[in-house]
Amino acid sequence: MKITSLMDDYCPRSGLCGEHGLSFFLEVNGSRILFDMAQTARFLENALRLDIDLASIHMIVLSHGHYDHGGGLPYLLKKLGDKPVLFFAGPGFDAAKEAVSGDARRRIGIGESLPSSLKERVFVVEAPKKIARGVFLLPRAEISDGKVANPGFRLRSESGDDIDTFEDEVSLIVVEEDGMSIITGCAHRGIGNIVQSARKAFPENRIKALIGGFHLVNESAEVLASVSARIREFEPQGVYCCHCTGLRGYAALANAMPGIVTWLDCGSKVEL
């Protein structure tokens, strides 16, 4: 498998442009997969500068319905034109999502920006699903560590609003002879829970790599230590974090697992 970061919050490479968002381009067993689309058209510009033709992709996977992961989708659709491309997302990916802080609210969903024609043909993933040779989607990781949903993330409906428990969250699993790689957008349901669910689904496979945003950016030192210790127990061969992991999250992981933790910044390429 080859994975290229088309977008990340950190972009130290000349000629590329970063933003708060995530987008990965994967090449797996002949399949070309786009995992998330950041928040603007900049990931398309980065792909062009990295000599990646996104018009050649076979499928799109949306990790969850937040603007920093699906905001760039309308720009991608315009680029693809009439080309049929499989699109996978979790149930409720187009819900009215908001971020709440005190009395302030802001919209962070993507539903209003998507054409109805796309919503009608999306494949909604509600159970583990194989989408290509060695490639699987794992929806709604079971919460096994007692993680409590963040009240700052809300779902707005006609009846009011509720805390968003991210029923739409989807992770991507690549299973190869030497182990499995787990790819996540933000891990809102808990990175430890996602890894545990992946191990339950594929019990015979060691964890070759753990890749993506782990949403540790605002966590306390105690939570960072606990999450890092749990990840270490899974014995991943490599950890490639980015986006909402945050620098403190990265430091905690690197301290717990010296030598195997890397920041996957914009433009980075990894072959596993």
C-alpha positions as CSV (number, residue, x, y, z in Angstrom):
1,M,0.0,0.0,0.0
2,K,1.1,3.5,-0.8
3,I,-0.4,6.5,1.0
4,T,0.1,10.2,0.3
5,S,-1.1,13.0,2.5
6,L,-2.8,15.5,0.2
7,M,-3.8,17.8,3.1
8,D,-2.8,18.3,6.8
9,D,-2.8,21.2,9.3
10,Y,1.0,21.2,9.0
11,C,2.7,21.8,5.6
12,P,6.4,22.4,5.7
13,R,6.9,21.6,2.0
14,S,7.5,24.4,-0.5
15,G,4.9,24.6,-3.3
16,L,2.1,22.9,-1.2
17,C,-0.6,24.5,0.9
18,G,-1.9,23.3,4.2
19,E,-5.1,23.9,6.0
20,H,-7.1,22.5,9.0
21,G,-8.2,19.3,7.3
22,L,-7.2,15.8,6.2
23,S,-7.1,14.0,2.8
24,F,-5.3,10.8,1.9
25,F,-4.7,9.3,-1.5
26,L,-4.3,5.5,-1.3
27,E,-3.0,3.0,-3.8
28,V,-3.9,-0.6,-2.8
29,N,-3.8,-3.7,-4.9
30,G,-4.6,-1.7,-8.1
31,S,-7.3,0.4,-6.4
32,R,-7.0,4.1,-6.1
33,I,-8.9,5.5,-3.1
34,L,-9.5,9.0,-1.8
35,F,-10.0,9.1,1.9
36,D,-11.5,12.4,2.9
37,M,-11.3,15.7,1.1
38,A,-10.2,18.4,3.6
39,Q,-12.3,21.6,3.6
40,T,-11.5,23.5,0.3
41,A,-10.1,22.8,-3.2
42,R,-6.6,23.1,-1.9
43,F,-6.2,19.3,-1.7
44,L,-6.8,19.2,-5.5
45,E,-4.0,21.7,-6.0
46,N,-1.6,19.7,-3.8
47,A,-2.5,16.5,-5.7
48,L,-1.6,18.3,-9.0
49,R,1.7,19.4,-7.7
50,L,2.4,15.9,-6.4
51,D,1.7,14.5,-9.9
52,I,-1.4,12.6,-8.7
53,D,-4.4,12.5,-11.0
54,L,-7.5,12.4,-8.9
55,A,-9.6,11.9,-12.0
56,S,-8.3,8.3,-11.9
57,I,-9.7,7.4,-8.5
58,H,-12.0,4.4,-8.2
59,M,-13.7,5.3,-5.0
60,I,-14.2,7.9,-2.3
61,V,-14.5,7.3,1.4
62,L,-15.7,9.9,3.8
63,S,-14.7,9.3,7.4
64,H,-17.4,11.6,8.9
65,G,-19.5,14.6,8.0
66,H,-17.4,17.5,9.2
67,Y,-16.3,20.3,7.0
68,D,-12.6,19.7,7.4
69,H,-13.0,16.2,6.0
70,G,-15.7,16.6,3.4
71,G,-15.8,20.4,2.6
72,G,-13.7,19.7,-0.5
73,L,-16.1,17.2,-1.9
74,P,-18.1,19.6,-4.2
75,Y,-14.8,20.7,-5.8
76,L,-13.9,17.0,-6.4
77,L,-17.3,16.3,-7.9
78,K,-16.8,19.2,-10.4
79,K,-13.4,17.8,-11.4
80,L,-14.8,14.3,-11.9
81,G,-17.7,15.4,-14.0
82,D,-19.8,12.5,-15.2
83,K,-17.3,9.8,-14.3
84,P,-18.9,7.2,-12.0
85,V,-17.0,6.8,-8.8
86,L,-18.1,4.8,-5.8
87,F,-18.8,6.9,-2.7
88,F,-18.9,5.4,0.8
89,A,-20.0,7.2,4.0
90,G,-21.6,6.4,7.3
91,P,-25.3,6.9,8.2
92,G,-26.1,10.5,8.9
93,F,-23.0,11.9,7.2
94,D,-25.1,14.7,5.8
95,A,-26.8,15.6,9.1
96,A,-26.8,19.2,10.4
97,K,-23.7,19.2,12.6
98,E,-22.7,22.1,14.8
99,A,-19.9,23.0,17.2
100,V,-21.0,24.6,20.5
101,S,-18.9,26.7,22.9
102,G,-20.9,28.6,25.5
103,D,-23.6,30.5,23.7
104,A,-21.8,30.4,20.4
105,R,-22.7,27.9,17.7
106,R,-21.3,27.3,14.2
107,R,-22.2,24.9,11.5
108,I,-19.5,22.3,10.8
109,G,-21.4,19.8,8.7
110,I,-21.4,19.3,4.9
111,G,-25.0,18.3,4.1
112,E,-26.1,21.7,2.8
113,S,-23.2,21.8,0.3
114,L,-23.9,18.5,-1.3
115,P,-26.2,18.0,-4.4
116,S,-29.2,15.8,-3.8
117,S,-28.1,13.6,-6.7
118,L,-24.9,12.6,-4.7
119,K,-26.9,11.8,-1.6
120,E,-29.1,9.5,-3.6
121,R,-26.3,7.4,-4.9
122,V,-24.0,7.2,-1.8
123,F,-23.4,3.8,-0.4
124,V,-24.2,4.1,3.3
125,V,-21.9,1.8,5.4
126,E,-23.7,0.4,8.4
127,A,-21.7,-2.9,8.8
128,P,-18.2,-3.9,8.0
129,K,-17.8,-4.0,4.2
130,K,-15.2,-5.1,1.7
131,I,-14.8,-2.4,-1.0
132,A,-11.7,-3.8,-2.8
133,R,-9.2,-6.6,-2.6
134,G,-7.8,-6.4,0.9
135,V,-9.7,-3.1,1.7
136,F,-12.5,-2.9,4.2
137,L,-14.6,-0.2,5.8
138,L,-15.3,-0.4,9.6
139,P,-18.2,1.8,10.7
140,R,-19.2,3.0,14.2
141,A,-16.4,1.5,16.4
142,E,-17.7,-0.1,19.6
143,I,-16.9,2.1,22.6
144,S,-15.2,-0.3,25.0
145,D,-13.3,2.1,27.3
146,G,-16.2,4.2,28.6
147,K,-15.3,7.2,26.5
148,V,-17.9,10.0,26.9
149,A,-19.1,11.9,23.8
150,N,-17.9,15.5,23.6
151,P,-20.9,17.8,24.3
152,G,-19.3,20.5,22.1
153,F,-20.2,18.5,19.0
154,R,-24.0,18.6,18.4
155,L,-26.6,17.4,15.9
156,R,-29.3,19.9,15.1
157,S,-32.8,18.6,14.2
158,E,-36.4,20.0,14.1
159,S,-36.9,18.6,17.6
160,G,-33.9,20.3,19.1
161,D,-30.3,19.2,19.3
162,D,-28.4,16.2,20.7
163,I,-24.8,15.4,21.5
164,D,-23.1,14.0,18.4
165,T,-22.0,10.4,19.1
166,F,-20.6,10.1,15.5
167,E,-22.7,7.2,14.3
168,D,-21.4,8.2,10.8
169,E,-17.8,7.6,11.6
170,V,-16.0,5.2,9.2
171,S,-12.5,3.8,9.4
172,L,-10.6,2.1,6.6
173,I,-8.7,-1.2,7.1
174,V,-6.1,-2.5,4.7
175,V,-5.4,-6.2,5.3
176,E,-2.1,-7.6,3.8
177,E,0.0,-10.7,4.4
178,D,2.2,-8.9,7.0
179,G,-0.6,-7.3,8.9
180,M,-3.3,-4.7,8.8
181,S,-3.2,-0.9,8.5
182,I,-6.0,1.1,10.2
183,I,-6.8,4.6,8.7
184,T,-9.0,7.0,10.6
185,G,-10.1,10.6,9.9
186,C,-10.6,12.0,13.5
187,A,-11.3,9.0,15.7
188,H,-14.1,10.8,17.5
189,R,-15.3,7.5,18.9
190,G,-11.8,7.0,20.4
191,I,-8.7,5.8,18.6
192,G,-8.3,2.9,21.1
193,N,-11.8,1.8,20.5
194,I,-11.3,1.9,16.7
195,V,-8.2,-0.3,17.0
196,Q,-10.0,-2.7,19.4
197,S,-12.9,-3.0,16.9
198,A,-10.5,-3.6,14.0
199,R,-8.7,-6.4,16.0
200,K,-12.1,-7.9,16.8
201,A,-13.0,-7.9,13.1
202,F,-9.6,-9.2,11.9
203,P,-8.2,-11.2,15.0
204,E,-5.5,-13.0,13.0
205,N,-3.7,-9.9,11.8
206,R,-1.1,-7.9,13.7
207,I,-1.3,-4.1,13.5
208,K,1.1,-3.0,10.8
209,A,0.3,0.7,10.9
210,L,-2.1,3.1,12.6
211,I,-2.7,6.2,10.4
212,G,-4.7,9.4,10.7
213,G,-6.1,12.0,13.0
214,F,-6.6,10.8,16.6
215,H,-8.4,13.8,18.1
216,L,-6.1,14.3,21.1
217,V,-5.5,18.0,20.5
218,N,-7.4,19.3,23.6
219,E,-7.1,16.3,25.9
220,S,-5.6,16.5,29.4
221,A,-2.2,15.0,30.2
222,E,-3.9,12.1,32.0
223,V,-6.0,11.2,29.0
224,L,-3.0,11.5,26.7
225,A,-1.1,9.1,28.9
226,S,-3.9,6.7,29.1
227,V,-4.6,6.6,25.3
228,S,-0.9,6.3,24.5
229,A,-0.5,3.4,27.0
230,R,-3.5,1.6,25.4
231,I,-2.2,2.1,21.9
232,R,1.2,0.8,23.0
233,E,-0.5,-2.4,24.3
234,F,-1.7,-3.1,20.7
235,E,1.9,-3.2,19.6
236,P,1.6,-1.3,16.3
237,Q,4.6,-1.5,14.0
238,G,4.2,2.1,13.0
239,V,2.1,5.1,14.0
240,Y,1.6,7.9,11.5
241,C,-0.5,10.7,13.1
242,C,-1.7,14.0,11.8
243,H,-4.4,16.7,11.8
244,C,-6.4,16.7,15.1
245,T,-3.9,14.5,17.0
246,G,-2.2,17.8,18.0
247,L,1.4,18.3,19.0
248,R,0.8,17.3,22.6
249,G,-0.9,14.1,21.4
250,Y,2.0,13.4,19.1
251,A,4.5,14.0,21.9
252,A,2.6,11.7,24.3
253,L,2.5,8.9,21.6
254,A,6.1,9.3,20.7
255,N,7.2,9.2,24.4
256,A,5.2,6.0,24.9
257,M,6.5,4.3,21.7
258,P,9.9,5.7,20.9
259,G,11.1,5.3,17.3
260,I,7.8,4.3,15.7
261,V,5.7,7.5,15.8
262,T,5.8,9.9,12.8
263,W,3.9,13.0,11.9
264,L,2.3,12.5,8.4
265,D,2.4,16.1,7.2
266,C,1.0,17.5,4.0
267,G,2.9,16.0,1.0
268,S,4.3,13.0,2.9
269,K,4.4,9.7,1.2
270,V,4.5,6.3,2.9
271,E,4.8,2.9,1.4
272,L,3.8,0.0,3.7
